[in-house]
Amino acid sequence: MRRSFTLVDVLLVLAFFSDAPWAVKGSSQCKQINSGVFRPHSVSITEFGAVGDGVTLNTKAFQNAIFYLNSFADKGGAKLFVPAGRWLTGSFDLISHLTLWLDKHAVILGSMNSDDWPVVDPLPSYGRGRELPGGRHRSLIFGQNLTDVVITGDNGTIDGQGSIWWDWFRSGNLDYTRPHLVELMNATGVVISNLTFLNPPFWTIHPVYCSHVRVQNVTILSPLDSPNTDGIDPDSSDDVCIKDCYISTGDDLISIKSGWDEYGVSYGRPSTKITIHGLVGQTQLGSGIAIGSEMSGGVSDVHAENLYFFNSVTGIRIKTSPGRGGYVRNISISNVTLADVGTAIRFTGQFGEHPDDSFDPNALPTIERITIKDVTGKNIKMAGLLEGIKGDTFLNICLSNIALNVLSESPWNCSQIQGYSDSVIPETCDPLRERIFPNHYLDCYDLSSHFWSSSSLKRGAWLWSW
């Protein structure tokens, strides 16, 4: 029999819920991003002889403009305005206290001549170029040891014209590792927002050794078969916020990294305090969100939520290998929707490839306290392929409130994995079948709110029933 509720009933329940920690905690959203920093000095790239015809090479114009604006760095900073047009350029450096602003119809085009992308030293946490021994081509937009840098606009475009680099890569005609589209090293206070990025030669946005990075409202597009065209790769960086982005690329949409084998271990700078909120995209060669495989400096305290991945080979992936060392711990991924995805969740403990023969094969990574919760999916080929490392079990893997429409008759395949689960459809593999609640929720990262909500709902049901 259905009972009627009085105002007192409702107030009693609301009062009870208001005391629960989950009611006030809220989601781990990024703080408000301000890309509208006022700069008292502003110039247009045209004032330095740039021609926006898509043919004239404007590298010197960009370099001269930024050299001029450097004199205002200690006077409140400066703004370089790029008006409507197609501005062909080679690699150029940014400076501190600078806003690079692109008009709505402005397109910065990367030169298709490799000589316009100088070769620089490899990253110390990698020891060599990621693809080839030795150096690497510098990114189109580059900066190091900077403070307070903004790259933004009215949805202008930065196009790397990477197809020629992809051809060189596929044919083996590269002498050095391909360049990224945007790379900032050792920078603090970075904002990248309200832009479209197209066709990177290699990774698209690469903050490395950075702190306080905000990437918001960006669109990143490259052909789905383009090689290794990652979207956003925070690398040995902390306090990174990625919010409200659409990414469609040839590899991982977001890949969190921290150095490669012995070089990453020696450099010792982890990626930590990474927040991802509101990500939509597809990839037929990578994952929606990946960690690794270069994670030797450690990755921790990652919160990703409100994600939608479609038409993709993998939804969520952790990649590592013997020889990596380092750790991946305290990871929470929640509120995920998947459609037409090959494998929803994948952990790979044998993702090989090492920079050289000097790595320590006994340097085993620590993978622990990984929580994936509140996931739905339709037309999923396989729910999970979770493969740890023999003698190095991945610990406290927690799956909660997952419902996947899976095509495979064997939806889960697990080895060298230990953890817990609750409310997972189809039923998960044996190593994860022990219940999270009520005994193991403290073993799981970022599940206390679920525990309280579950307890509160039960007590709430009791309140409704009296």
Secondary structure, 3 states (H helix, E strand, C coil): CCCCCCHHHHHHHHHHHHCCHHHHHCCCCCCCCCCCCCCCEEEEHHHHCCCCEEEEECHHHHHHHHHHHHHHCCCCCEEEEECCEEEEECCEECCCCEEEEECCCEEEEECCCHHHCCEECCCCCCCCCCCCCCCEECCCEEEECCEEEEEEECCEEEECCCHHHHHHHHHCCCCCECCCCEEEECCEEEEEEEEEEECCCCCCEEEECCEEEEEEEEEEECCCCCCCCCCECCECCEEEEEEEEEEEECCCCEEEECCCHHHHHHHCCCEEEEEEEEEEEEECCCEEEEECCCCCCCEEEEEEEEEEEEEEEEEEEEECCCCCCCEEEEEEEEEEEEEEEEEEEEEECCCCCCCCCCCCCCCCCEEEEEEEEEEEEEEEEEEEEEECECCECEEEEEEEEEEEEECCCCCEEEECEEEEEEEEECCCCHHHCCECCCCCHHHCCCCHHHHHHHHHHHHHHHHHHC
